[in-house]
Amino acid sequence: MNSHRIKIGITQGDINSISYEVIMKTLLDPRVYDSCTPILYGSPKVVAYHRKALNIGNFSLNAVRNADEATYRHANLINVLDENVRVELGKSTPQAGEAALLSLQAAIKDLKEDKIDALVTGPINKHNIQSEQFHFPGHTEYLQEEFGAKEVLMIMVSEVVKVAIVTGHVPLSKVASLITVDNILSKLRILNKSMLVDFAIRRPRIAVLSLNPHAGDEGLLGREENDIIIPAIEQAKNEGMIVTGPYPADGFFGSDSYQKFDVVLAMYHDQGLAPFKALVFDEGVNFTAGLPIVRTSPAHGTAYELVGRDLASESSFRAALYLACDILKNRTEYKQLTSNPLKNIDTSNL
């Protein structure tokens, strides 16, 4: 795959958030264009507004009508908003939610038509984006429906640790009911395949965390480990996966045990994301496994309190952009390696 000819679609996210700041700071680095051709689905008016607020004088985007016109080795912009768009820095507004959805819809349309190769999503406000067209907890669930994926898995990625989540964006009160053998096994299968295909790890080592404190303490603090999680792990092993656990989350991360594994499967959102962000907040990337397309995003949110102050770090967004390129390459290489497997030859009669 010709690196700079990879077209990466970038959604603008919430126009009043730090999204434009981290996007512009990332695209100011000329090294980005050695890996891909970025296409921002946004607005020249919003770009100009944030440029002025941040006093960025040397940034420009090549305006194009569609992704087919994108110029290689340049940052491109497809305008998805009209001139009446209103920017209110650091505020959550209905118009910002509408603008975020318009950007997302335009990028998804181009993904489905193969006009772009992957998607990097800017942070959205999960409240102001809600509408008749968007009634999901976040990007992950919306993309799952748009691309007809049976199941998806959120994986937080960094050079230090990778963490996946069984239950995702659900209230804590509902977590225990969703911890089933089938659910854990399904996530393990997606996770194992993603490590192999998307991350080029031949024999991924997966650690599974417990649900209860002290891994249930032999049933004293809960039966889920003995009745659900351990049977799921055993079944995964029977299917050829390298899976161990369940490990109590506090001791697992506190003792650096995570360094012995390629990826960790946590039972619920904060169990996995709290230690992940404590370890690598600025460099973390959110990747959605199980989709037919590649989608990444920075690990942070809208951070309204930082908007317009030139304080937001672009490290996470830049890492998301590079990870999307890497996964595309890994998928291409995997497809090439497995397209013509060697046939088994019966040598018993030789």
C-alpha positions as CSV (number, residue, x, y, z in Angstrom):
1,M,0.0,0.0,0.0
2,N,1.4,3.4,-1.1
3,S,1.6,5.2,2.3
4,H,0.9,8.8,1.3
5,R,-2.0,7.6,-0.9
6,I,-3.9,6.3,2.1
7,K,-6.8,8.7,2.5
8,I,-7.8,9.2,6.1
9,G,-11.1,10.8,6.8
10,I,-11.2,13.1,9.9
11,T,-14.5,14.1,11.5
12,Q,-14.5,17.5,13.1
13,G,-16.2,16.4,16.3
14,D,-17.7,19.1,18.5
15,I,-16.9,22.5,16.9
16,N,-16.8,24.2,20.3
17,S,-14.4,21.7,21.8
18,I,-10.6,21.1,21.5
19,S,-11.2,19.0,18.5
20,Y,-10.1,21.6,15.9
21,E,-7.1,22.5,18.0
22,V,-5.7,18.9,18.2
23,I,-6.5,18.3,14.5
24,M,-4.7,21.5,13.4
25,K,-1.7,20.9,15.6
26,T,-1.4,17.4,14.2
27,L,-1.7,18.5,10.6
28,L,0.9,21.2,11.1
29,D,3.6,18.4,11.3
30,P,4.8,17.7,7.8
31,R,5.8,14.2,8.7
32,V,2.1,13.2,8.8
33,Y,2.0,13.4,5.0
34,D,4.6,10.7,4.7
35,S,2.0,8.3,6.1
36,C,-1.3,9.5,4.6
37,T,-3.4,12.1,2.9
38,P,-5.8,13.6,5.6
39,I,-9.3,14.8,4.6
40,L,-11.2,16.9,7.2
41,Y,-15.0,16.9,7.1
42,G,-15.5,20.3,8.6
43,S,-15.9,24.0,7.8
44,P,-13.5,26.7,6.7
45,K,-15.3,29.2,8.9
46,V,-14.8,27.0,12.0
47,V,-11.1,26.5,11.0
48,A,-10.6,30.2,10.7
49,Y,-12.3,30.8,14.1
50,H,-10.1,28.4,15.9
51,R,-7.0,29.6,14.1
52,K,-7.6,33.1,15.3
53,A,-8.4,32.1,18.8
54,L,-5.1,30.0,19.0
55,N,-3.1,32.5,17.0
56,I,-2.0,29.9,14.5
57,G,-0.8,31.8,11.4
58,N,0.8,29.1,9.2
59,F,-2.0,26.6,8.7
60,S,-4.1,26.1,5.6
61,L,-6.3,23.4,4.2
62,N,-6.9,22.5,0.5
63,A,-10.6,23.0,-0.1
64,V,-12.1,20.1,-2.2
65,R,-15.7,19.3,-3.1
66,N,-15.2,15.6,-2.6
67,A,-12.6,13.0,-1.5
68,D,-11.8,12.1,-5.1
69,E,-10.3,15.6,-5.5
70,A,-8.0,15.4,-2.4
71,T,-4.4,16.5,-3.0
72,Y,-1.7,14.1,-1.9
73,R,0.8,15.3,0.7
74,H,-1.6,18.0,1.7
75,A,-4.3,18.5,4.3
76,N,-7.7,18.7,2.6
77,L,-11.1,20.0,3.7
78,I,-14.6,19.1,2.6
79,N,-17.1,21.7,3.8
80,V,-20.1,20.0,5.4
81,L,-21.6,23.1,7.1
82,D,-23.2,26.3,5.8
83,E,-22.0,29.9,6.5
84,N,-24.5,30.3,9.3
85,V,-22.7,28.0,11.6
86,R,-22.0,29.6,15.0
87,V,-18.9,28.8,17.1
88,E,-19.2,29.3,20.9
89,L,-15.9,28.2,22.3
90,G,-16.1,26.0,25.3
91,K,-19.9,25.7,25.2
92,S,-22.2,22.7,24.6
93,T,-24.8,23.8,22.0
94,P,-27.4,22.0,19.9
95,Q,-25.8,23.4,16.8
96,A,-22.4,21.9,17.7
97,G,-24.1,18.6,18.1
98,E,-25.8,18.9,14.7
99,A,-22.5,19.9,13.1
100,A,-20.7,16.9,14.6
101,L,-23.3,14.6,13.2
102,L,-23.2,16.1,9.7
103,S,-19.4,15.6,9.6
104,L,-19.8,12.0,10.8
105,Q,-22.5,11.2,8.2
106,A,-20.5,12.7,5.3
107,A,-17.4,10.7,6.3
108,I,-19.3,7.5,6.7
109,K,-20.9,7.9,3.3
110,D,-17.4,8.2,1.7
111,L,-16.2,5.2,3.6
112,K,-19.1,3.1,2.3
113,E,-18.3,4.3,-1.2
114,D,-14.5,3.5,-0.8
115,K,-13.5,7.2,-1.3
116,I,-11.5,7.2,1.9
117,D,-9.7,4.3,3.5
118,A,-10.2,4.8,7.3
119,L,-11.8,7.1,9.8
120,V,-10.4,9.2,12.7
121,T,-13.2,10.7,14.7
122,G,-12.8,14.0,16.7
123,P,-14.4,14.1,20.2
124,I,-18.1,14.6,20.4
125,N,-20.4,15.7,23.2
126,K,-22.6,12.6,23.7
127,H,-25.4,14.7,25.0
128,N,-25.8,17.5,22.4
129,I,-25.4,15.1,19.5
130,Q,-28.5,13.1,20.5
131,S,-31.3,13.3,17.9
132,E,-33.7,11.2,15.9
133,Q,-30.7,10.3,13.7
134,F,-28.3,9.7,16.6
135,H,-29.6,7.9,19.6
136,F,-26.5,6.0,20.7
137,P,-24.1,6.2,23.7
138,G,-21.3,7.1,21.4
139,H,-19.4,6.6,18.1
140,T,-18.9,2.9,18.7
141,E,-22.5,1.9,18.8
142,Y,-23.4,4.3,15.9
143,L,-20.7,2.8,13.7
144,Q,-21.8,-0.7,14.6
145,E,-25.3,0.0,13.3
146,E,-24.1,1.9,10.2
147,F,-21.8,-0.9,9.1
148,G,-24.0,-3.8,10.2
149,A,-21.4,-5.3,12.5
150,K,-22.8,-8.1,14.6
151,E,-20.5,-7.2,17.5
152,V,-17.8,-4.7,18.1
153,L,-15.2,-4.2,20.8
154,M,-13.6,-1.0,22.2
155,I,-9.9,-1.4,22.5
156,M,-7.8,1.4,24.1
157,V,-4.3,1.3,22.5
158,S,-0.9,2.6,23.5
159,E,2.7,1.5,23.4
160,V,2.5,0.7,27.1
161,V,-0.7,-1.3,27.3
162,K,-3.8,-2.3,25.4
163,V,-7.1,-2.6,27.2
164,A,-10.4,-3.9,25.8
165,I,-13.8,-3.8,27.5
166,V,-16.5,-6.5,27.7
167,T,-19.5,-4.3,28.5
168,G,-18.6,-0.8,27.1
169,H,-20.9,2.1,27.5
170,V,-23.5,0.8,29.9
171,P,-24.5,1.9,33.4
172,L,-22.6,0.2,36.2
173,S,-25.9,-1.1,37.6
174,K,-26.3,-3.3,34.4
175,V,-22.8,-4.6,34.2
176,A,-23.2,-7.8,36.2
177,S,-26.2,-9.0,34.1
178,L,-24.1,-8.6,30.9
179,I,-21.2,-10.7,32.2
180,T,-22.0,-14.0,30.7
181,V,-19.9,-16.9,29.3
182,D,-21.2,-16.2,25.7
183,N,-20.5,-12.4,26.0
184,I,-17.0,-12.8,27.3
185,L,-16.2,-15.5,24.7
186,S,-17.5,-13.3,21.9
187,K,-15.3,-10.4,23.0
188,L,-12.3,-12.7,23.4
189,R,-12.8,-14.0,19.8
190,I,-13.0,-10.5,18.4
191,L,-10.0,-9.4,20.5
192,N,-7.8,-12.4,19.6
193,K,-8.6,-11.9,15.9
194,S,-7.9,-8.1,16.1
195,M,-4.5,-8.7,17.7
196,L,-3.6,-11.1,14.9
197,V,-5.0,-9.1,11.9
198,D,-5.0,-5.5,13.0
199,F,-1.8,-5.5,15.2
200,A,0.2,-8.3,13.5
201,I,0.7,-10.2,16.8
202,R,1.0,-13.8,15.9
203,R,0.2,-15.4,19.2
204,P,-1.5,-12.8,21.3
205,R,-1.4,-13.2,25.1
206,I,-4.6,-12.0,26.7
207,A,-5.2,-11.3,30.4
208,V,-8.7,-11.3,31.7
209,L,-9.7,-9.3,34.7
210,S,-12.1,-10.3,37.4
211,L,-15.5,-8.6,38.0
212,N,-15.4,-8.7,41.8
213,P,-12.7,-7.5,44.3
214,H,-10.0,-10.1,44.9
215,A,-11.4,-12.2,42.0
216,G,-14.4,-13.1,44.1
217,D,-12.2,-14.5,46.9
218,E,-13.3,-18.0,46.1
219,G,-17.0,-17.1,46.1
220,L,-17.0,-15.0,49.3
221,L,-17.3,-11.7,47.3
222,G,-19.2,-13.0,44.3
223,R,-19.7,-16.1,42.1
224,E,-19.1,-14.6,38.7
225,E,-15.5,-15.6,38.5
226,N,-16.1,-19.3,39.3
227,D,-19.4,-19.6,37.4
228,I,-18.8,-17.4,34.4
229,I,-15.4,-15.9,33.8
230,I,-13.3,-19.0,34.4
231,P,-15.5,-21.2,32.2
232,A,-15.2,-18.6,29.4
233,I,-11.4,-18.6,29.7
234,E,-11.3,-22.4,29.6
235,Q,-13.4,-22.4,26.5
236,A,-11.2,-19.8,24.9
237,K,-8.2,-21.9,25.6
238,N,-9.9,-24.9,24.0
239,E,-10.3,-22.8,20.9
240,G,-6.5,-22.2,20.8
241,M,-6.3,-18.8,22.4
242,I,-3.7,-17.8,24.9
243,V,-5.9,-16.5,27.7
244,T,-5.2,-16.4,31.5
245,G,-7.0,-15.0,34.5
246,P,-9.2,-13.8,36.1
247,Y,-6.9,-11.2,37.8
248,P,-8.0,-8.7,40.4
249,A,-7.7,-5.4,38.6
250,D,-6.0,-3.4,41.5
251,G,-3.1,-5.8,41.9
252,F,-2.8,-6.5,38.2
253,F,-2.1,-2.9,37.3
254,G,-0.4,-2.0,40.6
255,S,2.2,-4.8,40.2
256,D,2.9,-4.0,36.5
257,S,1.5,-7.5,35.5
258,Y,0.0,-5.8,32.4
259,Q,3.5,-5.6,30.9
260,K,3.5,-9.4,30.5
261,F,0.6,-9.4,28.1
262,D,-0.3,-8.1,24.7
263,V,-3.8,-7.0,25.7
264,V,-6.0,-6.9,28.7
265,L,-9.8,-7.7,28.7
266,A,-11.6,-5.7,31.5
267,M,-15.1,-6.4,32.5
268,Y,-16.5,-2.8,32.5
269,H,-15.6,0.6,31.3
270,D,-13.9,2.3,34.3
271,Q,-12.2,-0.9,35.4
272,G,-10.1,-0.8,32.2
273,L,-10.1,2.9,31.2
274,A,-9.2,4.4,34.6
275,P,-5.8,2.6,34.9
276,F,-5.2,3.0,31.1
277,K,-5.7,6.8,31.2
278,A,-3.6,7.1,34.4
279,L,-0.8,5.3,32.6
280,V,-1.0,6.9,29.1
281,F,-3.6,9.6,28.9
282,D,-1.8,11.8,26.4
283,E,-0.9,8.9,24.0
284,G,-3.9,6.7,24.2
285,V,-6.1,5.8,21.2
286,N,-9.6,4.4,21.0
287,F,-9.9,1.7,18.3
288,T,-13.1,-0.1,17.4
289,A,-12.5,-3.8,16.6
290,G,-15.1,-5.9,14.8
291,L,-15.9,-3.3,12.1
292,P,-15.3,-3.9,8.4
293,I,-13.6,-0.5,8.3
294,V,-10.8,1.1,10.4
295,R,-11.9,3.7,13.0
296,T,-9.7,5.3,15.6
297,S,-10.1,8.3,17.8
298,P,-8.2,10.2,20.6
299,A,-8.7,8.8,24.1
300,H,-9.9,12.2,25.4
301,G,-13.2,14.1,25.3
302,T,-14.3,17.6,24.4
303,A,-12.3,19.3,27.2
304,Y,-14.3,22.5,27.0
305,E,-12.3,24.0,29.8
306,L,-9.2,24.1,27.6
307,V,-10.7,25.5,24.4
308,G,-8.9,28.5,22.9
309,R,-6.1,28.5,25.4
310,D,-3.5,26.6,23.4
311,L,-3.2,24.1,26.2
312,A,-4.6,20.9,24.5
313,S,-2.1,18.3,23.6
314,E,-2.4,16.8,20.1
315,S,-0.4,13.6,21.1
316,S,-3.5,11.4,21.3
317,F,-5.0,12.6,18.1
318,R,-1.7,12.2,16.3
319,A,-1.4,8.7,17.6
320,A,-4.9,7.9,16.4
321,L,-4.0,9.1,12.9
322,Y,-0.9,7.0,12.8
323,L,-2.6,3.9,14.3
324,A,-5.3,4.0,11.6
325,C,-2.5,4.0,8.9
326,D,-0.7,1.1,10.7
327,I,-3.9,-1.0,11.0
328,L,-4.7,-0.5,7.3
329,K,-1.2,-1.7,6.4
330,N,-1.5,-4.7,8.8
331,R,-4.8,-5.7,7.4
332,T,-3.5,-5.5,3.8
333,E,-0.4,-7.6,4.7
334,Y,-2.6,-10.2,6.5
335,K,-4.9,-10.5,3.6
336,Q,-1.9,-11.0,1.2
337,L,-0.3,-13.6,3.5
338,T,-3.5,-15.6,3.9
339,S,-5.0,-15.3,0.4
340,N,-3.1,-18.3,-1.0
341,P,-2.4,-20.7,1.9
342,L,-0.3,-23.7,1.1
343,K,-2.3,-26.9,0.7
344,N,-1.9,-29.8,3.0
345,I,0.0,-32.6,1.4
346,D,-0.5,-36.2,2.5
347,T,3.0,-37.6,2.9
348,S,2.0,-40.9,4.5
349,N,2.5,-42.8,1.2
350,L,5.8,-41.2,0.3
